[in-house]
Each structure stands twice: as C-alpha cells, then as structure tokens.
Amino acid sequence: MTDDLQKIVVARLVELGTPRRPLSYRAAAARGQGHVSHGTIGRIARGEHTGTLEEETLDGLSLALDLPRTNLEKAAGVYRERPAEPFVMPPRASRLTRREREAVLNIIDALLAAAEHARPAQPALASPRRLLRAEEYDLVAHTPDGSGRISPADMEIIRLHKEEQKRNTKRTRRQG
C-alpha cells in the first residue's frame, strides 16, 4: 500500500466531514454502499493496510470518497491503462478448437487475476514438481523472444485455473 493512497483517503475524509471533524470511517463505509468496510477505510487511513485492494474495495472507496476510481488506483500503485472499447476476439479465432479456446480463456483469466491482485504476472510457485508441461494444452504461446515457450509460472496459473474449473463443473453437476 502506498502513502499516496493514505494521504488521499485522509484528505477526503477531512473534506467530506464537518469543519471540526472528519467524516468517520463508518460514515464513509456507508457511502461505499457495502463495497468497502469501515475497518478497511480505517486501516488505509492509518497506514496499516498492507494487503491488495480487490476490485470491489476500489469501487467502494470510489463511492465512499466521491473520487474517480482511476485516481485511487494510481495512488495505490495498481493503475492499468484500459482500452475504452470492449475486447472482442478476431473472427479467425473461431477456428480454434474447444480446448484451444479454453486455454486462451485461462490465460486471459490469469492475466486479469494477476492485475486484480496487483502482483507481477509470474507469481511464486508453490511446488515446481506440480507444474504441467505445455504439451498438455493445445495452444501456441507468442513470446517476445519468439520461442513460443510458456513459462513455468504461466503453466502453474493455467493448472490452478483448470482445477478451479473442474471443481465448478463438479459442483454444477451435483446441483443440477
């Protein structure tokens, strides 16, 4: 967590409060419509919040402090430039098999998860023995060096996502 976010939160609480008293953490959380807790606002204001900010927390802070979310993301050091238009796969992507499409979606999910948690795209690996080989997936990776190799960290992200998909599929079958 950066000092910039703490300064913005404290300043906005003072601005939104009365001349003698800043807006309370609870009152700010109420303005956040349930997306951020008063405890989280308090920890940020006191400089004690060291965790990552979830999407919902950023939305809640934006509402609570009446600030654009991008300002908060920049202050927290998690800002990412996003294109204005929605992402649409090119028509040639329709030639991909079901497994290839799943692999592409897994990579997209991994990138979004990494960005959401404001961590590098290559998380620490729990156990190198549990990594999957690229041959287990029908996909081609485009890398800056042109090798087409998928890093061990990316393979671990894909493996974890596949496990989650299997759990969700089993859960859906049990319910249905």
Secondary structure, DSSP 8 states (H G I E B T S, - for coil): --HHHHHHHHHHHHHHS-SSS---HHHHHHHTTTSS-HHHHHHHHHT---S---HHHHHHHHHHHT--HHHHHHHHT------SS-----GGGGGS-HHHHHHHHHHHHHHHHHHHTT--SS---S-GGG---GGGS------TTS-----HHHHHHHHHHHHHHHHHHHHHHHH-
